[in-house]
């Protein structure tokens, strides 16, 4: 696995061993996203491809209260 130049020489972060690839399990990430308001979900979806995929999961939006979204 290649590391960015900025990360060389640093100890691995706390999530580097999660599920072997440094990613949170999808179920956990989905639960975290459910606590976020709409705008925070949108910003979080820009972090990486995996988070963007979670943002677009239908399960995330089934219980969303659209009356308080804006």
Helices and strands as residue ranges (DSSP letters): G 5-7, G 18-20, H 26-34, H 38-44, H 49-55, H 58-61, G 66-68
